[in-house]
């Protein structure tokens, strides 16, 4: 009976670990997809900027006024890069939390082993 109890306990622990890892992986994947979407928007904004600069050239203008001609695109670019940075921070937090959990789990396991060793002696 003790064997079945240990087996059930180990299966439960394994399930919890797998569930946590799956949840973390799903969140990280979601964040990475968001970053890819934001990067795509950044590329589109670069294209918009290039088109506007070329249009000014075609119109015979020698200069581009960033304040008036490109203000909207510049603000959009700033917002996109800010969102990318925030999302990267979220991924970093996820990874740091996982590392912290691993360290805490290793400490618990070490304490268990110490207790087992002291009981044997």
C-alpha positions in Angstrom: 0.0 0.0 0.0 2.9 2.4 0.8 4.2 1.8 -2.7 0.9 2.9 -4.3 0.7 6.0 -2.1 4.3 7.0 -3.1 3.5 6.3 -6.7 0.3 8.4 -6.5 2.1 11.2 -4.8 4.9 11.2 -7.4 2.4 11.1 -10.3 0.6 14.1 -8.8 3.9 16.0 -8.4 4.8 15.2 -12.0 1.4 16.4 -13.2 1.8 19.7 -11.3 5.2 20.3 -12.7 4.1 19.5 -16.3 1.0 21.8 -15.9 3.2 24.7 -14.6 5.7 24.3 -17.5 2.8 24.1 -20.0 1.3 27.2 -18.6 4.6 29.1 -18.7 5.3 27.9 -22.3 1.8 29.1 -23.4 2.3 32.5 -21.9 5.8 32.8 -23.3 4.5 31.8 -26.8 1.7 34.4 -26.5 4.2 37.1 -25.7 6.5 36.1 -28.5 3.6 36.2 -31.0 2.8 39.7 -29.8 6.4 40.7 -30.3 6.4 39.3 -33.8 3.2 41.2 -34.6 4.7 44.4 -33.2 7.9 43.9 -35.2 5.8 43.5 -38.3 4.1 46.8 -37.5 7.5 48.4 -37.1 8.5 47.2 -40.5 5.3 48.6 -42.0 5.9 51.9 -40.3 9.5 52.1 -41.8 7.9 51.5 -45.2 5.4 54.4 -44.5 8.2 56.7 -43.6 10.2 55.7 -46.7 7.1 56.4 -48.9 6.6 59.8 -47.4 10.2 60.8 -47.8 10.1 59.6 -51.4 6.9 61.5 -52.0 8.5 64.7 -50.7 11.4 64.1 -53.1 9.0 63.6 -56.0 7.3 66.8 -55.1 10.6 68.6 -55.4 11.1 69.2 -51.8 14.7 69.0 -50.7 14.0 68.4 -47.0 11.6 66.5 -44.9 10.2 68.2 -41.8 10.0 65.5 -39.1 7.6 67.5 -37.0 5.0 68.0 -39.7 5.7 65.3 -42.3 6.5 62.3 -40.1 5.1 63.1 -36.7 2.4 60.4 -36.8 4.8 57.7 -37.9 7.4 58.7 -35.3 4.9 58.5 -32.5 3.7 55.1 -33.8 7.3 53.8 -33.9 7.9 55.0 -30.3 4.8 53.3 -29.1 5.6 50.1 -30.9 9.2 49.9 -29.6 7.9 50.7 -26.1 5.4 47.8 -26.4 8.1 45.4 -27.6 10.3 46.4 -24.6 7.4 45.8 -22.2 6.6 42.4 -23.7 10.3 41.4 -23.5 10.2 42.4 -19.8 7.2 40.1 -19.2 9.0 37.2 -20.8 12.0 38.0 -18.6 9.7 38.0 -15.5 8.3 34.6 -16.5 11.8 33.1 -16.8 13.0 34.7 -13.6 9.9 33.3 -11.7 10.7 29.8 -13.2 14.3 30.0 -12.1 13.2 31.1 -8.6 10.8 28.2 -8.3 13.5 25.8 -9.5 15.9 27.0 -6.8 13.2 26.8 -4.1 12.4 23.3 -5.2 16.1 22.3 -5.1 16.3 23.6 -1.6 13.3 21.6 -0.5 14.8 18.4 -2.1 18.1 19.1 -0.4 16.3 19.4 3.0 14.4 16.1 2.3 17.6 14.3 1.5 19.3 15.7 4.6 16.4 14.5 6.7 16.6 11.0 5.1 20.3 10.8 5.7 20.0 11.9 9.4 17.3 9.2 9.9 19.5 6.5 8.5 22.3 7.4 10.9 
